Amino acid sequence: MAPASARDVISLIDGFSVETTPASAAKVDCFADHLAPGTTVNVTFLPGSAIDDTIAVATRLRREGFEPVPHIAARSIADSAMLDRTLGRLKDEAGVTQALVIAGGLDHPLGAFASSMDLLATGLFEAHGIAKIGVAGHPEGSPDIDETALKDALLWKNRFAAERGLEMYIETQFCFDAAAITAWDRRIRSWGNTLPIHLGVPGLATLKTLLKFAQMSGIGPSIRVLTRQARNLAKLMLVQAPDRLLLDLAAYQAGDPDCGIEKLHFYPFGGLAKTAEWANAVASGDFIVDDRKAAILLGASDQAHAAS
């Protein structure tokens, strides 16, 4: 596979989206200070949190000129009436037109819904005009679901989207291992997946922070990649950018015409400001690619355009 050019990297990162929790959003004075108007921003609905907080942040994002994508977690929804009320409020208060539908992190459902498929089958998303829907993807597998069940669920979602005329996509957990990602994309393609992939990648953060989140999420190959890097203790507290990962993914996207990766979704573990500044600079072409170091060097736009 040929090394990625600057143009390949720009193509990969164009139209990136980001994630925020309600707690993180409270620390951001104005999202417009960091993100271009219209940027898609996902809003989490974590176990034990209140859906009102997710709705409030989605409403704020719409008011500030962004595209809010609330998480709707099946196992935290009590019943169809709660789902109907929630989607109605998201539509009326935040102008929501898309959502990420997931099972959620609870071991046992609080009510009637155990999976994203249970929520989708209600038809309530279409009833509220939400026809663009993200569903979860697991490039490194899931500690809770075996591969046969993952395959069956993914093919069910492919069929459901086609039957209902939905604009469905896969949004993945964050990953650090390009080899695991590309192998997964090819594997689900062989199963029959046609849904585009919005690939979760880490934003700027220290290696210590990345290890913490990786261990919490149980992502095996990525933990091994980070652990090898962590042997250099001097690097443990240095802020890392996902240079090598993006270069490998850009090369894969450019080299495989059937690549399923459509866009990147950033998890800004080190804070929105740092990740957005870096991603915006890369998207604008203000960098050069250093093949020898597998690095993206910011602040050299003239050279970058020449190199591409």
Secondary structure, 3 states (H helix, E strand, C coil): CCCCCHHHHHHHHCCCEEEECHHHHCCCCCHHHCCCCCCEEEECCCCCCCHHHHHHHHHHHHHCCCEEEEEEEHHHCCCHHHHHHHHHHHHHHHCCCEEEEECCCCCCCCCCCCCHHHHHCCCHHHHCCCCEEEEEECCCCCCCCCHHHHHHHHHHHHHHHHHHCCEEEEEECCCCCHHHHHHHHHHHHHHCCCCCEEEEEECCEEHHHHHHHHHHHCCHHHHHHHHHHHCCHHHCCCEECCHHHHHHHHHHHHHCCCCCEEEEEEECCCCHHHHHHHHHHHHCCCEEEECCCCEEEECCHHHHHHHC
